[in-house]
Amino acid sequence: MPVTALFFIVIYCILTGLLAWYDYKTGLLPDRLVCPLLWCGILFYVVINPQQLPSSVLGPIAGYCSLAGLYWL
């Protein structure tokens, strides 16, 4: 495992732990923690595996559009 991947894994674990704790206490997932997690994931693919960058960008777009579509229905 490259050292750069380890950096992203540590950031992922910290942000996911904070999100789990905050969700347990309030029942909400704040954007100030979710958005950095999203950008960290996309940056991971830019640095580690740029060939899969299009699918790593399309995933969040599809997820957001599906949830926004459910909301508007």
Secondary structure, 3 states (H helix, E strand, C coil): CCHHHHHHHHHHHHHHHHHHHHHHHHCCCCHHHHHHHHHHHHHHHHHCCHHHHHHHHHHHHHHHHHHHHHHHC
